[in-house]
Amino acid sequence: MDIRAMRYFVAIVDHGSLTRAAEVVCVAQPALSQQLAALEDEFGVPLVHRGAKGVRPTEAGRTLYRHVRNILRQIEIAGADVRVAGSEVSGTVAVGLPTTAAAAFGMALVRTVRQRYPQVRLQLFESMSGYISELLNQNRLDFAILFRDTPSRAVEPEPLATEPLYLIGTPPGPAPRGRGDTVPLKALDGLPLVLPSGSQGLREVVERSFAKAGIALNVVADLDSLPILLAAAREGLACTVLPASSLDESDAAMPRRRITPELRRTLSLCWPRALPRSHAAEAVADILREIVAEKIASGGSLAAVSRST
């Protein structure tokens, strides 16, 4: 199995169509079909399911895809490292940003990378943190910003900052009692809430805190969309739990109260353990560290944490 066959197979899986993959890799479709058949003969198992709507990988195909993506990425990193030795930083850097982080840091990251490293091609993937985690676990990202602080076999987190969580919105029934701009966690017992789904870092913080306090978590809708979460709270359908950085100027009048004892989520720079760190990725990560530090220093809603935590 050579590098060309690897690239062809990745294109087939990514696009779910032999026709589209052939266009992307600039080969005739019959030649691409022959390459796929040769791969299946080499491994002795079907690698894709063929159907009227295209192709999709078998279990064996998904396994091969995962390994091939890693190999191709390492080849790309090796080439970039060789080219950058003694010259300017260059190469492709894929970064995952949850929606709130993209709003806070995305444009500043793009701007600074272009100014400082014009030979770096930045790829930004913005989505909810659950999907970003999937991309990271599949080694499709050089690194990501995630709201987590616990390491795993696949991911090594580097905590950058923490921020407190707030109860956002007015509930459809009686409002939980509190003092001024704070609300006790126990007052949220059974309160109707809309939250991100269970795969999101914020949801894990909320579930863990409610369980520790021995109170009922009443999630009436799982919404993996920040605009819809805020819209639901704005219309009084249910409250939500978010950091202040999730709100913009248009939400200035939205009721918000800090939860006590304080609930916090940790912002971490997360590296996939299976991939080597390229010079370009390290350079972009340094820029992101600077941007976060500057936001904290200028009175942003994030509170600094030490690198040792």
Secondary structure, 3 states (H helix, E strand, C coil): CCHHHHHHHHHHHHHCCHHHHHHHHCCCHHHHHHHHHHHHHHHCCCCEEEECCEEEECHHHHHHHHHHHHHHHHHHHHHHHHHHCCCCCCEEEEEEEEHHHHHHHHHHHHHHHHHHCCCEEEEEEEECHHHHHHHHHCCCCCEEEECCCCCCCCEEEEEEEEEEEEEECCCCCCCCCCCCCEEEHHHHCCCEEEECCCCCHHHHHHHHHHHHHCCCCEEEEECCCHHHHHHHHHCCCCEEEEEHHHCCHHHCCCCEEEEECCCEEEEEEEEECCCCCCHHHHHHHHHHHHHHHHHHHCCCCCEECCCCC
